[in-house]
């Protein structure tokens, strides 16, 4: 679709009203994602990110149910630290869609890629605390009848945590989340979803039903990496990453960073405890201890501080986004800064089958069955948000800052496979090394 087509393209809605497409952001295995203006019959307008199911999948009940479940869960999440869904339905052509909050900001992955040195500690703490607040809300969410939904994000990564230009923090992309809506679980038992280097041990081994503590572990990985400026469980291969998560404790940050605060290290390592019963019982508990640490250190972790940081480092990106919107989507994005150090280095892209074999090999079990990947001609692989999480939340800025390298990197870390036998364990010893970004 050309820029000229984008500027004039409209998605009509039944009963009047339409979406004016400003920019095509991404196309996944299940849906297309656009930046759009929602125009109502009354003449009101709102910027949204529109996710619309691919036309050829509208007759596939399996995909329709998955898309609908995702939309329903997203629509239930209403919190300052979670990207919101405004509307869902069918367009005039009968295609399912849902419209999400346009979040004007950048994800952590893009932010770290753009800088040549670690983020200020107060910025890191403010961001992780905001993410923890959003996750705790999701973990404790109940439906209209008071039934717990047991939401688990399952893909808490730097690319799914955003800082807005006005200093807000948003957790985005609940597209692979586990939840019980209308009495039904969103994922079959034993199916593994997410990006391997940010998975919890219980996700990797399927040793027990996962709960919110799995997201706490993933958030702990983000905190460890942001404060050491190294990757924690990223290795040369999927096998090595899986073994590191399943069999090895995270190294103490103080062994890598001089003068690392003792209390902060205690918090980080508690979040990264492999025994989830010894981990923080909730994201809120982790948030509370981080906030207490920040107060004791007299750190300013307010939205004003985050807004000042974003203005100092990313005012040019904000202006580029404003120009894009003013031009109606026809302005080309600026060239990405190829010299910026990458927070996530590119590795060989693994197919879903190789991810499955990696897990099985690492944990010394028979090859796990790949979910819906045996025959791609007959049964398309279920998508798992390969790097489009920030797009799902409305961050057109992701398209401005990130290029093919980022997409390839996230794709290489993503997986959707049947989990291995819970009784399996790795037999090969491996020291937990870390890689510099």
C-alpha positions as CSV (number, residue, x, y, z in Angstrom):
1,X,0.0,0.0,0.0
2,X,1.5,3.3,-1.1
3,X,1.6,6.5,1.0
4,X,-1.0,8.0,-1.3
5,X,-3.3,5.1,-0.7
6,X,-2.8,5.3,3.0
7,X,-3.7,8.9,3.2
8,X,-7.1,8.3,1.6
9,X,-7.9,4.8,2.6
10,X,-11.1,4.4,4.7
11,X,-12.5,1.4,6.5
12,X,-16.2,1.9,6.6
13,X,-18.3,0.9,9.6
14,X,-22.0,-0.3,9.6
15,X,-24.4,2.4,10.6
16,X,-22.1,5.3,9.7
17,X,-18.7,6.3,10.7
18,X,-15.3,5.1,9.5
19,X,-11.6,4.7,10.2
20,X,-9.3,6.9,8.2
21,X,-6.1,4.9,7.8
22,X,-3.0,7.1,8.3
23,X,-0.2,4.5,8.4
24,X,0.0,0.7,8.0
25,X,2.1,-0.4,11.0
26,X,2.4,-4.2,10.6
27,X,0.9,-7.3,9.2
28,X,1.0,-10.5,11.3
29,X,-0.1,-14.0,10.9
30,X,-3.6,-13.1,12.0
31,X,-4.2,-9.4,11.6
32,X,-3.2,-6.1,10.1
33,X,-2.4,-3.2,12.3
34,X,-2.9,0.5,11.4
35,X,-2.6,3.9,12.8
36,X,-6.0,5.5,12.1
37,X,-8.4,8.2,13.0
38,X,-11.8,7.1,14.1
39,X,-14.6,9.3,12.8
40,X,-18.0,8.9,14.2
41,X,-21.4,9.7,12.6
42,X,-21.5,12.8,14.9
43,X,-18.2,14.1,13.5
44,X,-16.0,13.3,16.5
45,X,-12.4,12.1,15.8
46,X,-9.9,10.1,17.8
47,X,-6.5,8.7,17.0
48,X,-6.4,4.9,17.5
49,X,-4.5,1.9,16.6
50,X,-6.7,-0.5,14.7
51,X,-6.2,-4.2,14.6
52,X,-8.2,-5.9,12.0
53,X,-8.3,-9.7,11.3
54,X,-7.0,-10.7,7.9
55,X,-9.9,-11.1,5.4
56,X,-9.1,-14.7,4.5
57,X,-9.3,-15.7,8.1
58,X,-12.8,-14.4,8.8
59,X,-14.2,-17.9,7.9
60,X,-11.8,-19.8,10.1
61,X,-13.6,-20.2,13.3
62,X,-10.4,-21.1,15.2
63,X,-8.8,-17.8,14.3
64,X,-12.0,-15.8,14.9
65,X,-12.3,-17.3,18.4
66,X,-8.7,-16.5,19.2
67,X,-9.0,-12.9,17.9
68,X,-12.3,-12.4,19.7
69,X,-10.8,-13.7,23.0
70,X,-7.8,-11.4,22.6
71,X,-10.1,-8.4,22.0
72,X,-12.4,-9.2,24.9
73,X,-9.5,-9.5,27.3
74,X,-7.9,-6.3,26.1
75,X,-11.2,-4.5,26.4
76,X,-11.5,-5.5,30.1
77,X,-8.1,-3.9,31.0
78,X,-8.7,-0.3,32.1
79,X,-5.8,1.0,34.1
80,X,-3.4,4.0,33.8
81,X,-0.4,1.6,33.3
82,X,-2.1,-0.6,30.6
83,X,-2.9,0.4,27.0
84,X,-6.7,0.5,26.7
85,X,-9.1,-0.8,24.1
86,X,-11.9,1.6,23.0
87,X,-14.0,-0.4,20.7
88,X,-14.5,-3.8,19.0
89,X,-16.8,-5.1,16.3
90,X,-17.1,-5.7,12.6
91,X,-16.5,-3.3,9.7
92,X,-18.8,-2.9,6.8
93,X,-17.1,-5.8,5.1
94,X,-17.7,-8.2,8.0
95,X,-14.1,-8.2,9.2
96,X,-13.5,-8.3,12.9
97,X,-11.5,-5.4,14.4
98,X,-10.7,-3.7,17.7
99,X,-9.5,-0.2,18.2
100,X,-6.8,0.6,20.8
101,X,-5.4,3.6,22.6
102,X,-2.8,5.5,20.6
103,X,0.2,5.7,23.0
104,X,2.5,8.5,22.0
105,X,5.9,7.3,23.3
106,X,8.6,4.7,22.9
107,X,9.2,1.2,24.2
108,X,12.1,0.4,26.4
109,X,13.9,-1.6,23.7
110,X,13.8,1.3,21.3
111,X,14.9,3.7,24.1
112,X,18.0,1.6,25.0
113,X,18.9,1.1,21.4
114,X,19.0,4.8,20.9
115,X,21.2,5.6,23.9
116,X,24.9,4.7,24.1
117,X,24.9,4.2,27.9
118,X,22.7,2.8,30.6
119,X,19.5,4.5,31.6
120,X,19.5,6.6,34.7
121,X,18.5,4.5,37.7
122,X,15.6,6.7,38.7
123,X,14.2,6.3,35.1
124,X,14.6,2.6,35.4
125,X,12.9,2.4,38.8
126,X,10.0,4.6,37.7
127,X,9.5,2.5,34.6
128,X,9.6,-0.9,36.3
129,X,7.3,0.3,39.1
130,X,4.8,1.5,36.5
131,X,4.9,-1.8,34.7
132,X,4.5,-3.7,38.0
133,X,1.4,-1.6,38.8
134,X,-0.1,-2.5,35.4
135,X,0.7,-6.1,35.8
136,X,-0.7,-6.4,39.3
137,X,-3.9,-4.9,38.1
138,X,-4.1,-7.5,35.3
139,X,-3.2,-10.3,37.6
140,X,-6.0,-9.5,40.0
141,X,-8.6,-8.6,37.4
142,X,-12.2,-9.9,37.9
143,X,-15.1,-10.1,35.5
144,X,-18.4,-8.3,36.0
145,X,-19.6,-11.2,38.2
146,X,-16.6,-11.1,40.5
147,X,-14.9,-14.2,39.1
148,X,-11.0,-14.0,38.9
149,X,-9.7,-14.0,35.3
150,X,-6.3,-15.3,36.3
151,X,-4.6,-13.1,33.7
152,X,-0.9,-13.8,33.0
153,X,0.8,-11.6,30.4
154,X,3.5,-14.2,29.5
155,X,5.5,-11.8,27.3
156,X,6.9,-9.1,29.6
157,X,9.9,-7.8,27.7
158,X,11.4,-4.3,27.1
159,X,9.5,-4.0,23.8
160,X,6.2,-4.4,25.7
161,X,6.9,-1.7,28.3
162,X,6.4,1.8,27.0
163,X,7.3,5.3,28.3
164,X,5.1,8.0,27.0
165,X,6.4,11.4,26.1
166,X,4.4,12.9,29.0
167,X,6.0,10.6,31.5
168,X,3.5,7.7,31.7
169,X,4.3,4.0,31.7
170,X,2.2,1.5,29.8
171,X,2.3,-2.3,29.6
172,X,1.3,-3.3,26.1
173,X,0.5,-6.4,24.0
174,X,-1.7,-8.8,26.0
175,X,-2.1,-10.7,22.7
176,X,-0.4,-13.9,24.1
177,X,-1.8,-13.5,27.6
178,X,-3.4,-16.4,29.5
179,X,-6.8,-15.6,30.9
180,X,-10.1,-17.3,31.7
181,X,-12.9,-15.4,30.0
182,X,-16.4,-16.8,30.1
183,X,-15.1,-19.9,31.8
184,X,-12.6,-20.7,29.0
185,X,-8.8,-20.6,29.1
186,X,-7.1,-18.7,26.3
187,X,-4.4,-21.3,25.6
188,X,-4.3,-25.1,25.6
189,X,-2.5,-26.7,28.5
190,X,1.1,-27.2,27.8
191,X,1.4,-24.6,25.0
192,X,4.4,-22.3,25.4
193,X,4.2,-18.7,24.3
194,X,6.5,-15.7,24.5
195,X,10.1,-14.8,24.0
196,X,12.5,-17.4,25.4
197,X,15.1,-15.1,27.0
198,X,12.4,-13.5,29.1
199,X,10.5,-16.6,30.2
200,X,10.2,-17.9,33.8
201,X,11.5,-21.3,34.8
202,X,7.9,-22.6,35.1
203,X,7.1,-21.4,31.6
204,X,10.1,-23.3,30.2
205,X,9.5,-26.6,32.1
206,X,5.7,-26.5,32.4
207,X,6.3,-27.7,36.0
208,X,3.1,-26.1,37.2
209,X,0.3,-23.9,36.1
210,X,1.7,-20.4,35.7
211,X,0.4,-17.4,37.6
212,X,1.3,-13.8,38.0
213,X,4.6,-14.7,39.6
214,X,5.8,-15.8,36.2
215,X,5.4,-12.2,35.0
216,X,7.3,-11.0,38.1
217,X,10.2,-13.2,37.1
218,X,10.1,-11.7,33.6
219,X,10.0,-8.2,35.0
220,X,12.9,-9.1,37.2
221,X,14.9,-10.0,34.0
222,X,14.1,-6.6,32.6
223,X,15.2,-4.9,35.8
224,X,18.5,-6.9,35.9
225,X,19.3,-6.1,32.3
226,X,18.5,-2.4,32.6
227,X,20.7,-2.0,35.7
228,X,23.6,-4.0,34.4
229,X,23.3,-3.1,30.7
230,X,23.8,-6.8,29.8
231,X,21.5,-9.6,28.7
232,X,20.7,-12.1,31.4
233,X,19.5,-15.3,29.7
234,X,20.4,-14.5,26.1
235,X,22.9,-17.1,24.7
236,X,24.2,-18.2,21.4
237,X,21.4,-20.6,20.9
238,X,17.9,-21.4,22.1
239,X,19.2,-24.5,23.9
240,X,21.7,-22.5,25.9
241,X,19.1,-19.9,26.8
242,X,16.6,-22.5,28.0
243,X,19.2,-24.3,30.1
244,X,20.3,-21.0,31.7
245,X,16.7,-20.2,32.7
246,X,15.8,-23.7,33.9
247,X,19.0,-24.7,35.7
248,X,21.0,-21.6,36.8
249,X,20.4,-18.8,39.2
250,X,20.9,-15.2,38.0
251,X,24.3,-13.9,38.8
252,X,24.4,-11.1,41.4
253,X,24.5,-7.7,39.6
254,X,27.3,-6.6,42.0
255,X,29.6,-9.2,40.4
256,X,29.3,-7.3,37.2
257,X,28.7,-3.7,38.2
258,X,30.9,-1.9,40.7
259,X,29.0,-0.2,43.6
260,X,25.7,-1.8,42.7
261,X,23.3,-0.9,45.6
262,X,23.0,-3.8,48.0
263,X,19.3,-3.3,48.6
264,X,18.5,-3.1,44.9
265,X,20.4,-6.3,44.4
266,X,18.3,-8.1,47.0
267,X,15.1,-6.9,45.3
268,X,16.3,-8.0,41.8
269,X,17.5,-11.4,43.0
270,X,14.3,-12.1,44.9
271,X,12.3,-11.4,41.7
272,X,14.6,-13.8,39.9
273,X,14.4,-16.7,42.3
274,X,13.7,-19.8,40.4
275,X,11.6,-21.2,43.2
276,X,8.4,-19.1,42.7
277,X,7.3,-19.7,46.2
278,X,10.4,-17.7,47.4
279,X,9.7,-15.0,44.8
280,X,7.6,-12.0,45.3
281,X,4.0,-13.1,45.8
282,X,2.8,-10.3,43.6
283,X,4.0,-7.5,41.3
284,X,2.7,-5.0,43.8
285,X,4.9,-6.4,46.5
286,X,7.9,-6.0,44.2
287,X,6.7,-2.5,43.3
288,X,6.4,-1.5,47.0
289,X,10.0,-2.6,47.7
290,X,11.4,-0.7,44.7
291,X,9.5,2.4,45.7
292,X,10.8,2.2,49.3
293,X,14.3,1.8,47.9
294,X,13.9,4.9,45.7
295,X,12.6,6.9,48.7
296,X,15.5,5.9,50.8
297,X,17.9,6.9,48.0
298,X,16.0,10.2,47.6
299,X,15.4,9.5,44.0
300,X,12.8,11.3,41.9
301,X,10.8,8.6,40.2
302,X,7.8,10.8,39.3
303,X,6.1,11.1,35.9
304,X,7.6,14.6,35.6
305,X,11.1,13.0,35.8
306,X,10.2,10.5,33.1
307,X,8.8,13.3,30.9
308,X,11.9,15.3,31.3
309,X,14.1,12.3,30.3
310,X,12.0,11.7,27.2
311,X,12.1,15.3,26.2
312,X,15.8,15.5,26.7
313,X,16.6,12.4,24.6
314,X,13.7,12.0,22.2
315,X,12.2,15.3,21.3
316,X,13.3,14.8,17.7
317,X,11.3,11.6,17.5
318,X,8.3,13.2,19.0
319,X,8.5,16.0,16.4
320,X,8.8,13.3,13.6
321,X,5.7,11.6,14.9
322,X,3.8,14.9,15.0
323,X,4.9,15.6,11.4
324,X,3.7,12.2,10.3
325,X,0.3,12.8,11.8
326,X,0.0,16.3,10.3
327,X,0.9,14.9,6.9
328,X,-1.9,12.4,7.3
329,X,0.4,9.4,7.2
330,X,2.2,10.4,4.0
331,X,5.4,11.6,5.5
332,X,8.2,9.0,5.4
333,X,9.8,8.1,8.7
334,X,13.3,9.3,9.3
335,X,16.1,6.9,8.8
336,X,16.9,4.8,11.9
337,X,20.1,5.3,13.7
338,X,22.1,2.3,12.6
339,X,25.0,3.3,14.8
340,X,23.0,3.0,18.0
341,X,24.0,0.0,20.1
342,X,21.5,-2.8,20.1
343,X,19.9,-3.9,23.4
344,X,19.1,-7.2,21.7
345,X,21.7,-8.4,19.3
346,X,20.6,-10.2,16.1
347,X,20.8,-14.0,16.3
348,X,19.9,-16.7,13.8
349,X,16.2,-16.9,13.4
350,X,14.8,-20.1,14.8
351,X,11.7,-21.7,13.2
352,X,9.0,-22.9,15.6
353,X,10.2,-26.5,15.0
354,X,13.8,-25.6,16.0
355,X,12.5,-23.9,19.1
356,X,10.6,-27.0,20.1
357,X,13.6,-29.2,19.5
358,X,15.7,-26.7,21.5
359,X,13.5,-27.0,24.5
360,X,13.4,-30.8,24.3
361,X,17.1,-31.1,23.8
362,X,18.0,-28.7,26.6
363,X,15.7,-30.5,29.0
364,X,16.7,-34.0,27.9
365,X,13.2,-35.1,26.8
366,X,11.7,-36.4,23.5
367,X,11.0,-33.6,20.9
368,X,7.9,-31.7,21.9
369,X,5.1,-31.3,19.5
370,X,5.0,-28.0,17.7
371,X,1.6,-26.3,18.1
372,X,-0.1,-26.1,14.7
373,X,3.2,-26.1,12.8
374,X,3.1,-29.5,11.2
375,X,1.6,-28.4,7.9
376,X,1.6,-24.6,7.2
377,X,-0.3,-25.1,4.0
378,X,-3.2,-26.7,5.7
379,X,-3.1,-25.0,9.1
380,X,-1.4,-21.6,9.5
381,X,0.8,-21.2,12.5
382,X,-0.9,-19.2,15.3
383,X,0.8,-15.8,15.6
384,X,2.5,-14.7,18.8
385,X,3.2,-11.0,18.4
386,X,6.7,-11.1,16.9
387,X,7.8,-7.7,17.8
388,X,4.5,-5.9,17.2
389,X,3.6,-5.6,20.9
390,X,4.3,-1.9,21.0
391,X,2.4,-1.5,17.7
392,X,-0.6,-3.1,19.3
393,X,-0.6,-0.4,21.9
394,X,-0.4,2.4,19.4
395,X,3.2,3.3,19.3
396,X,3.7,4.5,15.7
397,X,7.1,5.7,17.1
398,X,8.2,2.0,17.0
399,X,8.0,2.2,13.2
400,X,10.0,5.4,13.3
401,X,12.9,4.0,15.4
402,X,13.1,0.3,14.7
403,X,14.1,-1.4,11.5
404,X,14.4,-4.9,10.1
405,X,17.2,-5.8,12.5
406,X,14.9,-5.3,15.5
407,X,12.1,-7.4,13.9
408,X,14.5,-10.2,13.1
409,X,15.9,-10.2,16.6
410,X,12.5,-10.4,18.3
411,X,11.3,-13.1,15.9
412,X,14.4,-15.2,16.8
413,X,13.4,-15.0,20.5
414,X,9.7,-15.8,20.0
415,X,8.1,-19.2,20.2
416,X,4.9,-21.1,20.3
417,X,5.4,-24.7,21.1
418,X,4.0,-27.5,23.2
419,X,5.8,-27.5,26.5
420,X,8.1,-30.4,27.5
421,X,7.6,-33.0,30.1
422,X,7.6,-31.3,33.6
423,X,9.8,-34.0,35.0
424,X,12.6,-33.3,32.6
425,X,15.9,-31.7,33.7
426,X,19.1,-30.7,32.0
427,X,22.0,-32.9,32.5
428,X,24.8,-30.7,31.1
429,X,26.3,-28.1,33.4
430,X,26.6,-24.6,32.1
431,X,27.9,-21.4,33.8
432,X,25.5,-18.5,33.6
433,X,27.4,-16.0,31.4
434,X,25.9,-12.7,30.2
435,X,26.4,-10.8,27.0
436,X,27.0,-7.1,26.6
437,X,24.4,-5.2,24.5
